Amino acid sequence: MSAAQEPPRGAKGHRPQIFDDPAVDQLYAAYVTLATELSVAFERIDTLERLLETESGLSREAIRNYQPDESVSAERQRQRAELAERLLRPFREFREQRIARANHLSDTSPSD
C-alpha cells in the first residue's frame, strides 16, 4: 500500500469563467475560499473549546480572556499573512494574466 500524497496547493489549468465579468469570478473565488476557511476554523475552535471544558475544566470565559505573549502574536501574524495570500491569490492571478496579455499585445503590435 502506498503512502497518502499531499494534495496540490492549487488547481492546475485554466480557471473556468462563470460570470460575465471576470472580476466577479475573482470576487466569488475569494468569497468561497474565505467561507471555507471560516467554516473549518469555527468547527475546530468549537471542538477545542468543548474538549478543554470537559477534559481540563478550563472555561470558555478563561479562553475569551486569554492574552497572547509576543511569540504567540508573531505566530498569529504569520498565519494571518498566509490566509491573506490564499484569499488574494485569485486577484493576483487575474492581474498577472491581464499584465501578461497586455505585454503580449504590445510586443506583437506594429511600431510607429
N, C-alpha and C positions, 0 to 999 in steps of 0.2 A: 504494500500500500504506500502511495506517495504522500509526502507532507503537504499540508494545505499551503497554497500560494497566496501571497498578499495580493488583494485586488488592486487594479490600477487606480492611481490617484485622480485621473481624469479620463473623459471619454476621448477616443481617437476618432478622427474623421470629421467631416463637416457636421455642424450642429443644425438640425432642421429648423426652418423658419415656420413659425405657427401663425403669428400675427402679420398684418400688412406692413407694419412699421418694425424694422429690425430692432430699433431701440426698445420697443415694448417687449420684444422677446428677451432682451438682455435684462430688463427690469423683472420680468416674470421669472427668469432663471435665478436671479438673485433672491427674489422673494421665496421661491420654493426651497432654495438652499438654506436660507435663514429659518424658515418654518421647520425644516427637517432638523437642523441643528438645535433649535429651541425645544422641539418635542423630545429629542433624545436627552438633552440636558435636564429638562423638567422631570422626566421619569427617573433619571439617575439621582437627582437631588432628593426626590421623594423617597426613593429606596434607601438612600444613605441615612436620611433623617429618621425613617422608621426603624432601621436597623440600630442606629445609635440610641434611639429612645428605648427600644426593647432590650437590646443586648448590654448597653452600658449605663442606662439610666440618664444619659445626657439629654436634657430637654431641648425642644426646638427653640425656646426662648434663649437659651445659652448659645445656640448656634447663631441666632439672629444678632446677638450682642458681641460676637467674636470680632476682634480687631487684629488684622494680619500684621506680621512684622515685615521688615524691609525685603527679606528674601522671598517671602510669600507674595508680596506686592510685585516684585520683579518677575516672578514666575507667571503671575496672573497677567501682567503686561505682555509677556511673550505670547501667552495663549490668546489674548485679545488681538495681537498683531497677526497671528496665524489665522484666526477667524476672519479678520478683515480681508486678508489675502484670498481666502476661499470665497468670501462674499463678493469681492470686487473682480474676481477672475473673469466672469463673463463680460464685464465692461472693458477690461484691459484687452481681452482677446478681440472684441469688436473694434476697439480703437486701433489695435495693431493691424487688423485686416484692412481697415479703411486707409491707414497710412501706407501700407504695402500696395494697395490698389492705386492710390494716388501717385505713389512713386513710380509704379509700373506705367501708368498712363503718361506721366511726364517724361519718362525715359523713351517711350515709343512715339510721342508726338513730334511732328516735324519742327525743326528750328527755324527761327526767322531769318 
